[in-house]
């Protein structure tokens, strides 16, 4: 084909006229910026014209609800599991009452214990660690502390008489309402003494997220194989509704393993909705509005992700009912709206 004539838009004609000697660089830049912004706004408003207006509104609802529920629960899940770990850890605490220990050397780790009304006389604490240990109303007389590290450990209403502390991190922040009489502190440890060995939950948060991400793989495979067989809308609406139902069953999750299993199931179902939503969004817009429409939906997606992180993050450790009901209802409603979108499987791209 031979091109005989090219028709350019009026804005381009005006821009060409500005390239004369009378035009200045600042005016050219301002005009080009104005023209580009007007073109973007014009294309954006065309996404709300017939025949794509209804599709744009429905797609915006589906994108917003899916992103709100998915990213909100992504923040909430690890902290809930961390609280379950803390509750389980607290249920295994060992309690010691009215003990009396004399002339004994502690050179091993004491963990998850509570000592009440104890009497420690001429004891030596050497190269050892207190991990989540609390001493209440206890007395330490002529005790020697050398290379002692304490993590989450406190001395409440205790008394130290003629004690010697060398290279330890026991300071005023861990001595709560505690009386220190004729005791000496030398070369106290400074800085944070916590490691991943001390706070296993810090590592566990990343591991739980890794398992949730790994569960996405089967969902991707299933959506790739069944996208054209069962249809985009069936996969979109069905995945969101099933995600909402699986989210609701989190209410009954009482153990760490059950919550992780539900997280993997939720992520595996949600990814099918994401994949089908991408395909449906692309196929519902004509070529001259496809990029703008898809960008608008993605902008709503990011806004919903921010709101989900803020709202669900503020509910961590407060209540479990509100995040579960909120995410479940949002996902189910979004899935029902997605089922009302027109089926694009037999259509040719406009």
C-alpha positions, -999 to +999 in steps of 0.1 A: +000+000+000+012+035-008+004+063+016-010+093-003-022+115+025-017+118+063-042+136+084-028+149+117-049+161+147-056+197+152-034+199+183-005+187+163-012+213+136-011+240+162+022+226+176+037+226+141+027+262+137+044+270+170+077+258+156+081+290+136+106+317+146+080+334+168+077+304+191+098+302+222+110+269+240+090+276+271+057+280+252+064+249+232+070+228+264+038+243+281+017+236+250+030+201+246+023+194+283-012+208+281-019+189+249-007+156+264-028+161+296-059+169+275-053+139+254-050+116+285-081+131+301-101+128+268-091+091+265-098+085+302-133+099+299-140+078+268-137+048+291-170+060+307-188+063+274-210+038+256-205+009+251-178+004+278-192+025+306-209-003+325-179-026+320-156+000+334-177+004+366-179-033+371-142-039+365-134-011+389-155-028+416-139-062+409-103-048+409-109-028+441-125-057+461-100-083+450-070-061+458-085-050+491-091-085+504-059-100+490-034-075+502-052-068+535-051-105+544-015-107+533-006-083+561-030-098+586-020-135+582+016-135+594+007-115+625-022-138+634+001-168+632+027-149+653+000-144+680-009-180+679+027-189+684+029-165+713-002-180+729+011-215+725+045-205+739+029-189+769+008-220+776+041-241+780+056-218+806+072-236+836+065-221+870+088-225+901+077-214+935+096-211+968+127-227+955+161-224+973+193-230+954+227-227+969+263-230+956+251-240+921+265-230+887+241-221+859+259-225+826+230-234+804+199-216+789+169-209+811+138-205+789+101-198+793+100-199+831+086-180+860+104-181+894+084-168+923+097-163+959+130-179+951+162-178+971+195-180+953+226-180+976+263-181+964+252-192+929+272-186+897+256-177+864+283-181+838+281-179+800+244-185+800+212-170+786+178-160+801+151-164+774+116-153+784+124-158+821+108-137+849+119-137+885+092-123+909+099-115+946+132-134+945+164-128+964+199-132+950+226-132+977+264-132+969+256-143+933+281-139+904+269-131+869+295-135+841+287-132+803+250-134+809+225-124+781+188-119+788+161-117+761+126-109+772+136-115+808+129-094+839+134-092+876+103-079+893+103-069+930+136-088+935+166-081+958+203-084+948+227-084+978+264-082+973+261-094+937+288-090+910+279-085+873+306-087+846+299-085+809+262-089+813+232-070+798+212-069+831+205-032+835+178-009+849+153-017+821+152-053+833+152-045+870+116-036+877+110-023+913+141-043+922+165-033+950+203-036+944+224-036+976+262-035+976+264-049+941+290-041+914+286-038+876+316-041+853+317-039+814+280-042+808+269-053+774+254-026+752+232-027+721+206-053+710+215-088+720+186-104+701+193-128+672+170-150+650+177-178+674+162-157+702+132-146+681+122-175+659+090-158+650+109-132+630+122-160+607+088-177+607+070-147+592+092-149+561+087-186+559+050-184+561+050-158+533+072-181+513+047-210+517+018-187+507+037-176+476+046-211+467+009-220+468+003-197+439+021-220+415-007-247+412-032-219+408-013-204+379-011-238+362-048-245+367-058-211+354-036-215+323-051-249+315-088-241+322-090-204+312-105-211+277-124-243+287-145-230+316-144-193+306-129-162+321-160-151+340-166-185+356-130-186+367-130-150+379-163-151+399-158-187+411-123-180+423-133-149+442-163-165+458-143-196+468-116-173+482-142-155+503-155-188+516-120-201+525-114-168+542-145-173+563-133-206+576-103-189+591-127-181+620-124-217+631-086-218+628-072-225+662-038-239+654-008-227+635-008-255+609-045-249+602-039-212+596-010-219+573-030-244+553-059-220+549-034-193+538-020-216+510-056-225+499-066-188+499-036-177+478-040-207+454-076-197+447-070-159+445-043-162+418-068-177+394-090-147+399-061-123+392-051-141+360-087-142+347-092-106+357-062-095+336-075-113+306-111-100+309-099-064+314-078-065+282-105-081+261-134-058+272-117-026+260-112-016+224-076-009+213-079+029+216-089+027+252-073-005+264-042+009+279-060+037+297-087+014+310-062-011+322-041+016+339-072+030+356-081-004+371-045-009+382-045+025+399-076+014+419-059-018+427-030+000+443-053+023+462-072-007+475-040-023+485-029+007+506-063+009+523-063-029+530-028-027+546-039+002+568-072-012+579-062-048+584-029-038+599-047-017+626-068-047+635-039-071+642-040-084+678-074-067+685-100-090+670-102-118+645-139-114+635-138-081+618-109-088+593-124-122+584-159-110+579-147-079+560-124-098+536-149-126+531-178-103+523-158-080+500-144-110+480-178-126+476-195-093+465-167-087+440-170-122+426-208-117+421-202-085+402-175-102+381-200-128+370-222-101+355-195-089+331-200-099+294-183-131+283-154-122+260-143-158+251-161-159+217-154-123+208-127-109+186-107-080+201-120-046+190 
